[in-house]
Amino acid sequence: MRILLAEDEHTLGTWLCKALEHAGIQVEWVDDGRLADQALQQRSHDALVLDLGLPGYDGHRVLRRLRERDQRLPALILTARDSLDERVRALNAGADDFLAKPFALPELEARLHALVRRARGSEHPRLACGPLHYDSARRQFLLSDAALALSPREHAVLLALLQRSGEPCSKQQILDRVFPDDRTVHPEAVEVLVHRLRKRLEGSGVRITTLRGLGYALETD
């Protein structure tokens, strides 16, 4: 999972980045509403964690612009404004969930996973494509119930493809997930990783298909 965190409190933002990444959630962090708006238009994410009291564009404006573009990204509001009116206003503006500060990290993680599962149309905690399964609790791929040994980058690429199973995933979307902090990495790196994954999946009943002009898709034979 890759989220965009829009939070201007630097102590909290730094802590959340470390804690969520330790839990296997990739985080892109911005501290300004205008930067959040740009990131939402330019890069792919699985969920948005949004503070309302941001400089630049406030959280309400970021959320409104997101929904005006018909982006259906799950949005969780994270704020100290814990009033009924604030909750109603945020939910009516298109927020999917609301968590007041202070909060417990396990609850934030659980809410994020639930939002993303609902957005993908499944409440099941395991992603699957034919005999290939991903156990999110163990952060492990299983191929016909046998653990699949992968490098961290191979793991990240395969997870990005599995999360969009049957749908095209562009090289840029894969780059955003595998190399989120390194803009010098070229698309050829994705080609190498996909080549390695194809070898690992040979004869398994699952394949990575190249869709010309669109990217790659994980499919069953």
C-alpha positions as CSV (number, residue, x, y, z in Angstrom):
1,M,0.0,0.0,0.0
2,R,1.2,3.5,-0.8
3,I,-0.4,6.5,0.8
4,L,-0.2,10.3,0.6
5,L,0.1,11.9,4.0
6,A,-0.8,15.6,4.1
7,E,0.2,16.8,7.6
8,D,1.9,20.1,8.5
9,E,2.9,19.1,12.1
10,H,6.4,17.9,11.5
11,T,6.9,15.9,14.7
12,L,3.8,13.9,13.9
13,G,4.6,13.6,10.2
14,T,8.1,12.3,10.9
15,W,6.8,9.7,13.4
16,L,4.0,8.6,11.1
17,C,6.3,8.1,8.2
18,K,8.6,5.9,10.2
19,A,5.9,3.9,12.0
20,L,3.8,3.3,8.9
21,E,6.8,2.3,6.8
22,H,7.8,-0.1,9.5
23,A,4.3,-1.6,9.1
24,G,4.9,-2.1,5.4
25,I,3.0,1.0,4.2
26,Q,4.9,3.3,1.8
27,V,4.3,7.0,2.7
28,E,4.7,10.1,0.6
29,W,4.6,13.1,3.0
30,V,3.8,16.7,2.1
31,D,3.2,19.5,4.6
32,D,1.2,21.9,2.4
33,G,-2.2,21.7,0.8
34,R,-1.0,22.9,-2.6
35,L,1.7,20.2,-2.6
36,A,-0.9,17.6,-1.7
37,D,-3.1,18.7,-4.6
38,Q,-0.2,18.5,-7.0
39,A,0.9,15.0,-5.7
40,L,-2.7,13.7,-6.1
41,Q,-2.7,14.8,-9.7
42,Q,0.8,13.6,-10.6
43,R,1.3,10.3,-8.8
44,S,-0.6,7.2,-7.9
45,H,-1.6,6.4,-4.3
46,D,-3.8,3.8,-2.6
47,A,-5.2,6.2,0.0
48,L,-5.0,9.8,1.3
49,V,-4.5,10.7,5.0
50,L,-5.4,14.4,5.2
51,D,-5.1,17.0,7.9
52,L,-7.7,19.8,7.7
53,G,-5.5,22.6,9.0
54,L,-3.0,22.7,6.2
55,P,-1.2,25.9,4.9
56,G,-1.7,26.7,1.2
57,Y,-4.9,24.9,0.5
58,D,-6.7,23.7,3.6
59,G,-7.8,20.1,3.9
60,H,-11.4,20.9,2.8
61,R,-10.2,22.5,-0.4
62,V,-7.8,19.6,-1.2
63,L,-10.6,17.1,-0.7
64,R,-13.1,19.2,-2.7
65,R,-10.6,19.4,-5.7
66,L,-9.9,15.7,-5.4
67,R,-13.6,14.9,-5.8
68,E,-14.2,17.5,-8.5
69,R,-11.6,15.6,-10.6
70,D,-13.7,12.5,-9.9
71,Q,-10.7,10.8,-8.2
72,R,-12.2,8.1,-6.1
73,L,-9.1,7.7,-3.9
74,P,-10.1,6.7,-0.3
75,A,-9.6,9.7,2.0
76,L,-9.1,9.5,5.8
77,I,-9.3,12.8,7.6
78,L,-6.8,13.1,10.5
79,T,-7.4,16.2,12.6
80,A,-7.6,17.7,16.1
81,R,-11.0,19.3,15.2
82,D,-13.1,16.6,16.8
83,S,-16.5,18.2,16.6
84,L,-19.7,16.7,15.1
85,D,-20.1,19.7,12.7
86,E,-16.5,19.1,11.5
87,R,-17.1,15.4,10.9
88,V,-20.3,16.0,9.0
89,R,-18.8,18.7,6.9
90,A,-15.8,16.5,6.0
91,L,-17.9,13.4,5.3
92,N,-20.3,15.4,3.1
93,A,-17.3,16.8,1.2
94,G,-16.3,13.3,0.2
95,A,-14.2,12.0,3.1
96,D,-14.4,8.2,3.6
97,D,-13.4,8.1,7.3
98,F,-12.5,10.4,10.1
99,L,-9.9,9.9,12.9
100,A,-9.4,12.5,15.6
101,K,-6.0,13.3,17.2
102,P,-4.7,11.8,19.4
103,F,-5.1,8.4,18.0
104,A,-3.6,4.9,18.3
105,L,-1.4,3.8,15.4
106,P,-2.9,0.3,15.1
107,E,-6.3,1.9,14.6
108,L,-5.0,4.1,11.8
109,E,-3.4,1.1,10.1
110,A,-6.6,-0.9,10.4
111,R,-8.7,1.9,9.1
112,L,-6.4,2.4,6.1
113,H,-6.4,-1.3,5.2
114,A,-10.2,-1.4,5.5
115,L,-10.6,1.7,3.3
116,V,-8.3,0.2,0.6
117,R,-10.0,-3.2,0.7
118,R,-13.4,-1.5,0.3
119,A,-12.1,0.6,-2.6
120,R,-11.0,-2.5,-4.4
121,G,-14.3,-4.2,-3.8
122,S,-13.2,-6.8,-1.4
123,E,-13.2,-7.3,2.3
124,H,-10.9,-10.3,2.2
125,P,-7.5,-9.5,3.7
126,R,-5.7,-11.7,1.1
127,L,-5.1,-10.5,-2.5
128,A,-5.1,-13.2,-5.1
129,C,-4.7,-14.0,-8.8
130,G,-5.2,-17.7,-9.5
131,P,-2.7,-19.7,-7.5
132,L,-0.8,-16.6,-6.4
133,H,-1.9,-15.1,-3.0
134,Y,-0.6,-12.3,-0.9
135,D,-1.0,-12.6,2.9
136,S,-0.9,-9.0,4.1
137,A,-0.6,-10.0,7.7
138,R,2.6,-11.9,7.0
139,R,3.7,-9.7,4.1
140,Q,4.4,-12.8,2.1
141,F,3.5,-14.1,-1.4
142,L,2.3,-17.7,-1.6
143,L,2.3,-19.6,-4.9
144,S,0.2,-22.7,-4.7
145,D,0.5,-22.4,-0.9
146,A,4.4,-22.4,-1.1
147,A,6.2,-19.2,0.0
148,L,7.7,-17.3,-2.9
149,A,11.2,-16.0,-2.3
150,L,11.6,-12.5,-3.7
151,S,13.9,-9.5,-3.3
152,P,12.4,-6.4,-1.7
153,R,12.1,-4.7,-5.1
154,E,10.6,-7.8,-6.8
155,H,8.2,-8.0,-3.9
156,A,7.1,-4.4,-4.4
157,V,6.6,-4.7,-8.1
158,L,4.6,-7.9,-7.8
159,L,2.4,-6.4,-5.1
160,A,1.7,-3.4,-7.3
161,L,0.7,-5.7,-10.1
162,L,-1.4,-7.9,-7.8
163,Q,-3.3,-4.9,-6.3
164,R,-4.4,-4.2,-9.9
165,S,-4.8,-7.8,-11.0
166,G,-6.2,-8.0,-14.5
167,E,-5.8,-4.2,-15.1
168,P,-2.8,-2.4,-16.7
169,C,-0.2,-0.9,-14.4
170,S,2.1,1.6,-16.1
171,K,5.9,1.7,-15.6
172,Q,5.5,5.1,-13.9
173,Q,2.9,3.7,-11.4
174,I,5.3,0.9,-10.6
175,L,8.2,3.3,-10.2
176,D,6.2,5.4,-7.8
177,R,5.7,2.4,-5.6
178,V,9.1,0.7,-5.8
179,F,11.3,3.8,-5.9
180,P,9.2,6.5,-4.3
181,D,12.1,8.6,-3.1
182,D,14.4,8.2,-6.1
183,R,13.4,10.1,-9.2
184,T,16.7,9.2,-11.0
185,V,15.6,5.6,-11.5
186,H,14.8,4.9,-15.2
187,P,11.9,2.8,-16.5
188,E,14.4,0.2,-17.7
189,A,14.7,-0.8,-14.0
190,V,11.1,-1.9,-14.1
191,E,11.7,-4.0,-17.2
192,V,14.5,-5.8,-15.4
193,L,12.4,-6.6,-12.4
194,V,9.4,-7.7,-14.5
195,H,11.8,-10.0,-16.4
196,R,13.0,-11.6,-13.2
197,L,9.4,-12.0,-11.9
198,R,8.4,-13.7,-15.2
199,K,11.1,-16.3,-14.6
200,R,9.9,-16.9,-11.1
201,L,6.3,-17.4,-12.2
202,E,7.0,-19.7,-15.2
203,G,4.7,-22.7,-15.3
204,S,2.7,-21.4,-12.3
205,G,-0.5,-20.5,-14.1
206,V,0.1,-16.8,-13.5
207,R,1.8,-14.5,-16.0
208,I,2.8,-10.9,-16.4
209,T,1.4,-9.6,-19.8
210,T,2.8,-6.6,-21.6
211,L,0.1,-4.3,-22.8
212,R,1.7,-2.0,-25.4
213,G,1.4,1.6,-24.5
214,L,-0.3,0.8,-21.2
215,G,2.2,-1.2,-19.1
216,Y,1.9,-4.6,-17.5
217,A,-1.0,-6.7,-16.2
218,L,-1.0,-9.8,-13.9
219,E,-3.2,-12.4,-15.4
220,T,-4.0,-16.1,-15.1
221,D,-3.3,-18.6,-17.9
